[in-house]
């Protein structure tokens, strides 16, 4: 069994872990939405990749799947 520090409950540790997991999921969603916005508004695939790299975001689509951006 895992020991907790005196005065602290295991419930607090579980609550923290749950909150951290929720924050990680929310960050993943926000990164995906940001990458999608960049992809939707980029001029071409090269522009999209360059902008995503500048922002430190992963490319949400496989190479060659970019539709060509711009509205």
ChimeraX attribute file (.defattr): number of C-alpha atoms within 10 A of each C-alpha:
attribute: neighborCount
match mode: 1-to-1
recipient: residues
	/A:1	3
	/A:2	4
	/A:3	8
	/A:4	11
	/A:5	7
	/A:6	6
	/A:7	5
	/A:8	10
	/A:9	11
	/A:10	12
	/A:11	9
	/A:12	11
	/A:13	12
	/A:14	11
	/A:15	11
	/A:16	12
	/A:17	12
	/A:18	12
	/A:19	12
	/A:20	12
	/A:21	12
	/A:22	12
	/A:23	12
	/A:24	12
	/A:25	12
	/A:26	12
	/A:27	12
	/A:28	12
	/A:29	12
	/A:30	12
	/A:31	17
	/A:32	16
	/A:33	13
	/A:34	17
	/A:35	22
	/A:36	18
	/A:37	13
	/A:38	21
	/A:39	25
	/A:40	17
	/A:41	14
	/A:42	22
	/A:43	15
	/A:44	15
	/A:45	17
	/A:46	13
	/A:47	16
	/A:48	23
	/A:49	21
	/A:50	13
	/A:51	17
	/A:52	20
	/A:53	12
	/A:54	9
	/A:55	13
	/A:56	11
	/A:57	16
	/A:58	13
	/A:59	19
	/A:60	18
	/A:61	12
	/A:62	7
	/A:63	10
	/A:64	8
	/A:65	9
	/A:66	18
	/A:67	13
	/A:68	17
	/A:69	16
	/A:70	10
	/A:71	7
